[in-house]
Amino acid sequence: MSFTSKIYGNCIIPLSYYLRGDLRFWYFNQYTKNLRKSKREIKIYQLERLRKLVSHAYETVPYYTELFDKLNLKPEDIKSISDLIKIPVLDKSTIRNNLDKLKSNKKYTLKESSSSGSTGNRIVIFKDKRYEEISRAVFMRNLWSVGVEPGEKVAWIWSSPIENAKLKKNLLHRIFWHLNRRILFNPLVYTDKQLEDWIRNDFTRFKPKYIYGYPNLIYDMAKLIKKKNIPLPHIKKIICSAQHLEHREFIEDVFRCKVIDQYGSREILSISIEDDNYIMHSSDDFVIVELGKDNEIILTPLESYGMPLMRYVIGDMGLKQNYKKQDNHPFNQFNLKIGRLFEVLRNTKGEKITSSKINLQIAKEKLRIGEYQIVQKSLKEVQLNVVKDARTSGKDVARLVQIIKQALGSKIVVVSYLKKFPLEKSGKKIGYKCLIKEVE
């Protein structure tokens, strides 16, 4: 790590957050200490945080007060992690139908957030300031655990609507991105030519030590670099997130570094991350990970007090594995079987369109669609599958059809109402599916 990176990571960047009243670096220092604890110490810590959260939820959150009373359940009945099963799971439809009742009646400053909607099932949640700062701290801690030090240069390949909107409109937000030593490629809508220009100019000139982003977009980078024989700066490591990681070996071969898989969501930022042996561990000091029916992932973030999400069913699948390798990590091993999956769509201009482009418009207009899937059959025809529920609005579905036509240039959008989300033969749940193999 260079002297300049140390100055940024230890002084300039932390100070910039402290001056804004943001304590993420203080929490970061606390949570890094947990990596030195034993598995037993983490279990004790986890149970203490859980019991405090359960008591808080019962005393201050109307939804949980009513739920516990209905079940004749008391906070003191949750005596162990295994007792969590006494609390019914919290699915996305329940959150939509009880949004206000899920907020604590204590005076928290709440910030609206939402799931990415990459599988067509977007929800709105609210985060309190402390939970948001701890979430960011654990995110940094998890990256730190695989060698990414604060202050090092990082290239983000990210199509987050929120981040991109802020970077476009807010000069201060752009300054903080530069201050954090980040560079961003915004792939909401892009061509291979634009990506190549960015790699040859901005990326090469910036000389990042790490890359963070969507694996399928980083795979696009790797293919271009190999095809065009583009010289690269030395990359120490690549961290992928938000999509199922495929083509790991190809990406590692092109960039000549390890590719690490990380799992998180907009609701719960840092759920798990792989170590350098490619063994994934859940962030047990931050979130309790359970596996329910059909290996569905159930999550309980331990510090979400403004709007507790106890036993939240996120919509992904996981597996517990017993690895042969010796594992002295304090956190549990966790294997993500099926994470969020979406493919890049194409439009009639020859551009590539990520799901965030459409998700951004749905969120902006607050369309009531419910769960949906977009299948691009050709440049002319798209299939829109909608799982109709009580909140689905025919008017909003018609508006989504318009958005699809505008984004992709498709002339035909066929709407089908289904009883359940169509799964692939492998069990995968793909919200955006492109059947075009070559540009027509």
Secondary structure, 3 states (H helix, E strand, C coil): CCHHHHHHHHHHHHHHHHCCCCCHHHHHHHHHHHHHCCHHHHHHHHHHHHHHHHHHHHHHCHHHHHHHHHHCCCHHHCCCHHHHHHCCCECHHHHHHCCHHHCCCCCCCEEEEECCCCCCCCCEEEEEHHHHHHHHHHHHHHHHHCCCCCCCCEEEECCCHHHHHHHHHCHHHHHHHHHCCEEEECCCEECHHHHHHHHHHHHHHHCCCEEEECHHHHHHHHHHHHHHCCCCCCCCEEEECCCCCCCHHHHHHHHCCEEEEEECCCCCCCCEEECCCCCEEECCCCEEEEECHHHEEEEEECCCCCCCCCCEEEEEEEECCCCCCCCCCCCCECEEEECCECCCEECCCCCEECHHHHHHHHHHHCCCCCEEEEEECCCCEEEEEEECCCCCCHHHHHHHHHHHHHHHCCCEEEEEEECCCCCCCCCCCECEEECCCCCC
